[in-house]
Amino acid sequence: MSLVFDIETIGADFDQLDQTTQGQLTRWIRHEAMGDEVRYQSALADLKDGLSFSPLTGEIVALGIYDTVRNMGVVYFQSPEIDLKDYQDENFTFKPRTEAEMLAAFWEGAKNYQEFISFNGRGFDVPFMQIRSAVHRIRPTVDLLSNRYLSSQLPDRKHIDLMDQLSFYGAVRRKGSLHLYCRAFGISSPKANGISGEEVGKFFKDHRYQDIAEYNSWDLIATAELYKIWKDYVNMGSIKIKD
């Protein structure tokens, strides 16, 4: 069985960080600004916007999974300050949970799958999830980082990172985003509904938790559709040479 997975993250409030942490985060941009305050402030704004990209300065606010055989999925999402209940749509169940609860649920369910599908999961999602799991003293149940090349992966446990596969492990000059691949292959892009990953932090501050969860579900569907195209038309491992 194949499981698509994806996360949404937010960064810490820079102004609420302790002075030592602020100093370590800004040391290099202050050095590179060379006393130019305008340049420094511009770099500082970029740094604040990028805190969600590191598990040391960010956290997971939505974690979604989608079973490609059952065509059903679950999105766990944080909903602080608002007492939301589980709810469903046609293909997904949405469950408000803490970060620790969503990670524990993911690793427990992962034991039942042999194939995992992501878009940039090796470069972002899995390292982020593993560090955040360690923060909560949760141990992963499956190894999703070893054996990057499909030819070296065990047949009973594979992680297919579509960014790796569609860029041919970085051989192409530009890797492309999920949105660009969706556009090229005629797949409905998650960004077509007016939200993108860059806006998750703002949505979270505005308490739009369900919007974040539903955006995550669109990411999962798009990734699943992209996987089908890769599997049918790009995956050379499925081609057998005739004698």
TORTI-282807 format. One line per 10 residues: number of its first residue (from 0); for each residue x, y, z of C-alpha. Coordinates in nm, 4 decimals. Example, Ala and Ser with C-alpha at 12.3 -4.5 7.8 and 13.67 -1.06 7.14 Angstrom:
0> 1.2300 -0.4500 0.7800; 1.3670 -0.1060 0.7140 .
// end
This chain:
0> 0.0000 0.0000 0.0000; 0.1172 0.3548 -0.0765; 0.0944 0.6499 0.1600; 0.1323 1.0127 0.0523; 0.2387 1.2482 0.3317; 0.2951 1.6217 0.3698; 0.3407 1.8783 0.6467; 0.2725 2.2479 0.6998; 0.4957 2.4434 0.9367; 0.5171 2.7804 1.1067 .
10> 0.8108 2.9661 1.2574; 0.8555 3.0988 1.6079; 0.7884 3.4649 1.6837; 1.1369 3.6133 1.6509; 1.0653 3.8909 1.8974; 0.9734 3.6339 2.1642; 1.3016 3.4427 2.1314; 1.5697 3.4864 2.3956; 1.8540 3.7270 2.3190; 2.1137 3.4512 2.2778 .
20> 1.9025 3.2775 2.0137; 1.8307 3.6068 1.8365; 2.2015 3.6845 1.8360; 2.2996 3.3497 1.6890; 2.0336 3.3723 1.4204; 2.1307 3.7257 1.3147; 2.5092 3.7007 1.3508; 2.5792 3.6250 0.9875; 2.3315 3.8671 0.8341; 2.4675 4.1471 1.0539 .
30> 2.8193 4.0594 0.9417; 2.7205 4.0508 0.5746; 2.5272 4.3799 0.6013; 2.8566 4.5515 0.6902; 2.6850 4.8301 0.8798; 2.4211 4.8962 0.6152; 2.1015 4.9189 0.8240; 1.8661 4.8992 0.5239; 2.0387 4.5861 0.4015; 2.0329 4.4382 0.7511 .
40> 1.6617 4.5043 0.8006; 1.5849 4.3436 0.4651; 1.7866 4.0347 0.5578; 1.6228 4.0279 0.9017; 1.2777 4.0240 0.7439; 1.3812 3.7294 0.5254; 1.5203 3.5517 0.8305; 1.1954 3.5956 1.0236; 0.9968 3.4644 0.7270; 1.2263 3.1619 0.7068 .
50> 1.2036 3.0445 1.0677; 0.9380 2.7934 0.9621; 1.1924 2.6049 0.7496; 1.3927 2.4763 1.0467; 1.2678 2.2354 1.3147; 1.4865 2.4293 1.5590; 1.2848 2.7482 1.5115; 0.9554 2.6122 1.3818; 0.6896 2.3506 1.4416; 0.4377 2.1408 1.2511 .
60> 0.0827 2.2761 1.2425; -0.0631 2.0260 0.9950; 0.0397 1.6738 0.9010; -0.1569 1.4936 0.6339; -0.1596 1.1398 0.4976; -0.3417 0.9937 0.1985; -0.3856 0.6255 0.1129; -0.3687 0.5938 -0.2674; -0.5484 0.2586 -0.2702; -0.8419 0.3541 -0.0498 .
70> -0.8486 0.7130 -0.1806; -0.8930 0.8262 0.1768; -0.6799 1.0419 0.4012; -0.6423 1.2086 0.7389; -0.5153 1.5562 0.8181; -0.4048 1.6265 1.1738; -0.3844 1.9958 1.2536; -0.3233 2.2249 1.5460; -0.6166 2.4310 1.6668; -0.5106 2.6216 1.9781 .
80> -0.7631 2.8507 2.1411; -1.0497 2.7038 1.9364; -1.2242 2.3851 2.0475; -1.2775 2.2127 1.7131; -1.4054 1.8577 1.6700; -1.3128 1.5954 1.4130; -1.4942 1.6456 1.0846; -1.5007 1.4916 0.7370; -1.5374 1.5696 0.3709; -1.5544 1.3294 0.0779 .
90> -1.1988 1.1959 0.1042; -1.0536 1.3250 0.4300; -1.1036 1.3188 0.8026; -0.9725 1.6295 0.9768; -0.8529 1.5862 1.3345; -0.7414 1.8693 1.5655; -0.4341 1.7470 1.7532; -0.1200 1.8768 1.9204; 0.2090 1.8478 1.7339; 0.3138 1.5558 1.9551 .
100> -0.0172 1.3750 1.8960; -0.0026 1.4134 1.5186; 0.3569 1.2842 1.5024; 0.2768 0.9874 1.7258; -0.0235 0.9019 1.5069; 0.1834 0.9275 1.1879; 0.4625 0.6970 1.3046; 0.2141 0.4451 1.4414; 0.0217 0.4312 1.1143; 0.3397 0.4260 0.9034 .
110> 0.4141 0.0736 1.0240; 0.1306 -0.0516 0.8014; 0.2720 0.0805 0.4721; 0.5425 -0.0351 0.2346; 0.5620 0.2650 0.0008; 0.5760 0.6324 0.0976; 0.5300 0.9218 -0.1431; 0.6266 1.2840 -0.0917; 0.7319 1.5962 -0.2757; 1.0664 1.7077 -0.1315 .
120> 1.0108 1.4789 0.1652; 1.3777 1.3904 0.1904; 1.4875 1.7516 0.1726; 1.2303 1.8941 0.4111; 0.9378 1.6948 0.5545; 1.1147 1.3905 0.6971; 1.4134 1.5696 0.8587; 1.1700 1.8215 1.0075; 0.9426 1.5450 1.1356; 1.2281 1.3463 1.2858 .
130> 1.3731 1.6404 1.4775; 1.0318 1.7514 1.6009; 0.9580 1.3919 1.7020; 1.2804 1.3866 1.9033; 1.1770 1.7130 2.0709; 0.8684 1.5284 2.1965; 1.0700 1.2109 2.2714; 0.8867 1.0156 2.0020; 1.0843 0.7544 1.8102; 1.0146 0.7023 1.4353 .
140> 0.8967 0.3547 1.3397; 1.0235 0.3515 0.9792; 1.3364 0.4836 0.8083; 1.2350 0.7309 0.5372; 1.5795 0.8821 0.4723; 1.8150 0.5941 0.3909; 1.8832 0.4731 0.0361; 1.7917 0.7818 -0.1625; 1.8144 0.6033 -0.4985; 1.5199 0.3772 -0.5748 .
150> 1.7482 0.1074 -0.7140; 1.9048 0.0697 -0.3686; 1.5811 0.0645 -0.1706; 1.4332 -0.2527 -0.0282; 1.1244 -0.3787 -0.2156; 0.9180 -0.3889 0.1051; 0.9992 -0.0306 0.2147; 1.0319 0.2556 -0.0337; 1.0189 0.6324 -0.0079; 0.9544 0.7917 -0.3456 .
160> 1.0391 1.1611 -0.3283; 0.8838 1.3033 -0.6443; 1.1108 1.6082 -0.6436; 1.4065 1.3702 -0.6612; 1.2460 1.1566 -0.9285; 1.1171 1.4332 -1.1549; 1.4464 1.6237 -1.1353; 1.6345 1.2973 -1.1917; 1.8130 1.3376 -0.8584; 1.9015 1.6991 -0.9337 .
170> 2.0331 1.6400 -1.2854; 1.8032 1.9050 -1.4326; 1.9055 2.2673 -1.3894; 1.5854 2.3745 -1.2130; 1.4021 2.1279 -0.9929; 1.0598 2.2926 -1.0098; 0.7938 2.3326 -0.7430; 0.4835 2.1222 -0.6896; 0.2775 2.4045 -0.8412; 0.4895 2.4131 -1.1587 .
180> 0.4656 2.0371 -1.2065; 0.0894 2.0529 -1.1522; 0.0639 2.3277 -1.4113; 0.2713 2.1339 -1.6637; 0.0744 1.8102 -1.6219; -0.2724 1.9627 -1.5975; -0.3233 1.8800 -1.2308; -0.5280 2.1127 -1.0131; -0.2728 2.3053 -0.8079; -0.3217 2.3456 -0.4309 .
190> -0.2411 2.7150 -0.4801; -0.5380 2.7588 -0.7121; -0.7609 2.8073 -0.4067; -0.5881 3.1228 -0.2857; -0.3451 2.9883 -0.0279; 0.0180 2.8815 -0.0429; 0.2710 2.7395 0.1995; 0.4193 3.0859 0.2503; 0.0883 3.2061 0.3955; 0.0453 2.9296 0.6530 .
200> 0.2027 3.1403 0.9281; -0.0339 3.4298 0.8619; -0.3347 3.1982 0.8490; -0.2287 3.0446 1.1795; -0.2054 3.3873 1.3457; -0.5531 3.4630 1.2133; -0.6840 3.1365 1.3655; -0.7702 2.9980 1.0211; -0.6729 2.6477 1.1290; -0.9253 2.4635 0.9137 .
210> -0.8099 2.6513 0.6045; -0.4551 2.5293 0.6705; -0.5778 2.1724 0.7153; -0.7783 2.1806 0.3940; -0.4838 2.3309 0.2052; -0.2759 2.0377 0.3271; -0.5350 1.7952 0.1888; -0.5102 1.9642 -0.1524; -0.1337 1.9197 -0.1419; -0.1831 1.5498 -0.0760 .
220> -0.4258 1.5042 -0.3649; -0.1963 1.6923 -0.6045; 0.1025 1.4844 -0.4951; -0.0967 1.1637 -0.5443; -0.1958 1.2707 -0.8960; 0.1641 1.3622 -0.9750; 0.2744 1.0213 -0.8472; 0.0416 0.8495 -1.0960; 0.1972 1.0415 -1.3853; 0.5494 0.9642 -1.2655 .
230> 0.4647 0.5967 -1.2234; 0.2995 0.5597 -1.5664; 0.5174 0.7823 -1.7840; 0.8475 0.8711 -1.6158; 0.9576 0.5778 -1.3999; 1.2190 0.3938 -1.6044; 1.2497 0.1238 -1.3389; 0.9221 -0.0253 -1.4629; 1.0575 -0.0779 -1.8172; 1.1754 -0.4296 -1.8938 .
240> 1.4191 -0.4901 -2.1763; 1.3095 -0.7674 -2.4116; 1.5583 -1.0307 -2.5234 .
// end
